[in-house]
Amino acid sequence: MTARPTSRILTELEKAVGTAKLSTDAAVLAEYSRDLGPTDAAALPLAVVFAESVEDVQATVRTCSATGTRIVPRGAGTGLSGGAHAVENSIVLSLERMNRILEIRPDDEVAVVEPGVINADLNTAAAEHGLMYAPDPASHSFSTIGGNIGTNAGGLRCAKYGVTRDSVLGLDVVLADGTLIRTGRSTFKGVAGYDLTGLLVGSEGTLGIVVRATVRLRYLPVDVRTIAAFYPDFASAAAGVLAVGRARVQPAIMELMDAGSLADADRLNGSDLLARGNALLLIQTDGFGAEREAEVVRRVLAGTGAALHAEDPEEAERLVFLRRNSRGIGRDSEFRVGEDVAVPRSRLVDYVRELERMAEDHRVAVKVVAHAGDGNLHPEFWVDSKAPDIREAMARLDRALDESIDVALAMGGTITGEHGIGSFKLRWLPLEHSERLRELEHGVKAVFDPQGILNPGKAV
């Protein structure tokens, strides 16, 4: 990774934001040069700006715009697709210090937050009013709302409450010329003009930099029931998902873990999940009808051959914790890559069988966890980093990844359910989006960012 320091931009940034908010320290540059995604396409930035206010963001963007310098906005750096990887001769703009919860309006069920607010911190604050912020990615304890907005993050509760876009009502955004705009509204309903808020959510900082968000809060459930259903294999567990759907019950959480994921959880946490079965379907119902819905779920799953475990609240909380952390929080590497595809729920069984076949055909290892409620799967492929012929092993890993994308698309799926395109998945985007569609997307990018300075090489 290399950088070519440019004295003019550094001098101008120092004038714009002050020395305390600007770092060119080598260790800082290395730390902020990338997120948790695969390593390719990362470079050392020229500097890192630690914005503490909207004015800091505007000053940084205006300075970069005037000098034609590229900007990579960043939250906590927990992304998994290289969306916050620095590019050569760029400025990384960290928003982590903008971490204030500006307002919670309980009667309106709305909160206004800065982008650096940690997801879990917003939930803690909302809970004091009997409310919650529904989107809950596995990284909720350390990822930021701004980062969640950038990738339209999902999480465990999205089966019932939807993804980030479903909870964002309005945004304050700094455009590529430093202009501050406000999109959306503070009400649940509103159809005035184009939905620019929906467009900006999931745009990975390529259209503008979010500096404030108005988000919808939901009622904190008065009751929660957790059902752990163990199966002899993943296909049977996936069939259980469809059975619950046919019973017309809408769980808050529907999560699947295969044998490899259960084994990893046992190894890392000293649990005994694999001793209970080779696949786990974890379902959670909530609200005043939680127990009644749980009764229906138990009856339905018993009819599919599940081994049901009555979990006490403490054990239930532990199972949800194990699922949240089953993807791990370490960086992907060239030897181990986690995927994020989604297929129609009716194809879950078929897709998992195909993943198992791919692993065998390409001689790679695979484990799978899934947000089964919406068909979003996270297969993780890897090869032995000490393989005798590592280039040949890496080639097999790449072929498995490519095929996992091809098969998902052939089943009517998508190449990313919640992690975003970033820089890593750009190679697969043409497989899902037609040339004409990509022309339109680049046209939108050009309207918002004529110079192409906002997070270049990402998303589109």
Summary of the structure (lengths in Angstrom):
residues: 460
radius of gyration: 22.4
end to end distance: 23.4
largest distance: 69.9
contacts: 1643
relative contact order: 0.12
helix: 39%
strand: 22%
